Amino acid sequence: MVARQFELSLLERPKWGGPRARAGRRRSPGRGRVPHRARPVHRRWQPFHLTLRGAEGVPSLRSPQAFRVVCGSIASSPAAGFRVIHFSVQRNHIHVIAEADRADARSRGIRSLTIRLAVRLNRLFRRSGAIWGDRCHVRALSTPTEVRNAIANVLMNFRKHGEHLALPADERDRDPFSSAACLDEPRDTSARAGEAVERRLTSRPHTWLARTGWST
């Protein structure tokens, strides 16, 4: 018996695989997700703006108890060569301006901070699972204007979300759930911040841009 070889016509396309309409992972509703791309190249002289967004279903981060957890996590010095300069806590996200001496210090510092926050916040909320709903967003700040705008955005972000309307009229210029609450006073004893907060929760900046360049 002679074996017979069948030929597959190149005109006959298989019915599986290849590009298809509406294929791939479905997009999450609401805000677009952070693209999974390489982080911006780290340069020691550049501060950076870090945004951490809470997962759906996580209780509000803007409470006295959650604020204490954030303060304690930031004050714990996450990693050598990594410094948090400014921060603010909103209902479902946290803004941080930080510096790092090296690229690996930035990676370790971000990882350590996000893990520490997740563990402590889950313990506070008596829950398990992911605290962060997305990959953290990192933006390098290269000019005095960028740093100045980032600082204003972080420390005044509560006004963008209307949180200042819940405060007395004479206290609406400073967010009690941010590092601005302890810039000039030895301690912040506001009940809204939960309890007394040490003055130096954050680190003193080392880069020229974050130290004096932003104000020129």
N, C-alpha and C positions, 0 to 999 in steps of 0.2 A: 504494500500500500504506500503510495507516494504522499508525503506530507504536503499540505497545501498552506501557503502563507497568505493571510488576509491583509489587505492594505486598508489603512485608515485615511480617508480623504481629508485633506487639510481644510476643506471647506466646511467640514462638520465640526462645530465647536462643542466642547463638553458643556454640560448643563450645570457644572459646579465650579467653584473657584473663580478668580478674576474679579475685576471691578463690577459692582452691581449697584443699582439705585438703592439708596437708604441702607447701605451696608455699613458695618462698623459699630463701634460703641456709641450708644445714645448719649446725647448731650444732657447734662444736668440742667434742670430749670433754674431760672434766675441768673445770677452773676456768672460770667464765663470762668472756667477753671484756668489756673496758672499753667501755661504750656510746660511740658516736661522737657526743657532744654537745659543746656549747660549754663551754670551760673555765670554772671559777668566776670571777666578776668579781674582778680583782686590786685589792687595797688595799695600799698601801705599808707599812702598819703590821702586816700579817699575814705571818708566815712561812708556808711551805707544805711539805707532805710529798709527796715525789715517789717513785713506785715504778716501777722498770724491770724487766720480766720477760723472761728469755731465751727464745729460740725453742727448739722441740723439737730435740734433737740437738746443741745447743751444749754443749761440755765444761763441767765445773764451773768456776764463776767463783771458787770458794773454794779457790784455790791460791796459793802464793807468787808465781808468775809473773803470774797474772791480777790479784792484789792490787796488784802493782807498777804494772801498766798502769792500774788504776783510780786509784791514788794520783797517778800522773803526769798523768792526764787532769784530775783535780779541781784539782791544783795549778797547772794551766796557765792559770787565770783565764779561763773560757770566754767571758765577755762583760762589758762595762762595766755596772755596776749590778746584777749577778747574783752572789750569794754563797752558797757551800755552807758550812753551819755544822756539820752532823753527817752521817755516812754509815756504812753497814755493807754488807758483801758476803756474800751467802749463795750456796748452790750454783747456784741458777737465777734469782736476782733481786738487785737492788741497792736499798737504801733510802737516800734523801737527804732531809735537811731543809735548806731554802734560803730565801733572801730575794731580793727584787727591788725596785728603786726604782720601776719602771714596768711596765705590762703588756707593752710591747714588749720590755723588758729580760728579763722572765721568758720570753717566747717564744723570743727569740734565745738566751738562756742555756741553756734546756732543749734546743733544737735543736742548739746547738754541742756541748754535753756528750754527748748521745746519739750524734751523728755521730762525734765524736772517739773515744768508747769503742768504737763499732762498728768503725771502721777499725783501731784498734790491737789490739783483741781478735781480729779476723779475721786480722791479721798474725801474732799470737802463736799462734793455733790452726792456722795455715796452711790456712785455709778461705775460702770466699766465700759470699755470700748474706746473708740477714737475720740479725742477732744478736738483735734484739728480736722476741719472738713476739706482741706486742700493743701497742696504743697505750699510752703511759705514763699512769699514773694520778696526778692532781694533786688534793690536798685542802688547802684553806685552813685555817689554824689561827687561831681567833678569840679564844680565852680562855686564861688561864694554865693551866687544867687540861688543855685540849687540847694545848697545847705541851708540858707536862710529860709527859703520856701518850705523845705522839709521840716525844719524846726517849728515854723508857724503852723504847718499842717498837723503835726503831731500834737503839739500842746494846745492848739485851738480846735482840734477835731470835734470836741464835744459841742461846739456851737453849730457846726455843720449838721449834726444829728439832732439839734434842738434840745440837748440835755441842759443847756444853761437856763432854759426857761423854768426849770424846777428849782433853781437856786434863788436865794434872796438877791434883790437887785444889786446890792453892793458887793456881791461875791461872784458875779458872772464873768469877771475878767480872768479868772484862774480856775482851771479844772481841778477839783479836789481828788480826782482819780487819775492823777498824772504826776510826773516828776516835778511839775511846776508847783505842786502843793508844798514842796520843801526846798525851794531854791534859796529863799532869803531868811527863813526862820530856822532856829535850831531844831524845832520839832513842829510837826503839824498835829494839833490836838482836835481837829475837826471831827465831830461825830460821824460825818459822812464818809470820812476816810477810814473809819473803823476804830482806830486807836492811834496812839502816838507813833509817828514814823521818823526814824532817824534821818538827819539832814542829808548825809551822804549815802543815799541809796544807790545813786549812780556814780560812775567814775569820772574823774577829771579828764577832759579830752587831751590827747597827745598830738593830734594832727593840727597843722596850722589852720586848715579850713574850719574845723569844728571849734578851735580855741579862740581865734580872733578874726580869721579871714571872712567868716560869714557876716560880720558886722561892719566890714569896711565899705 
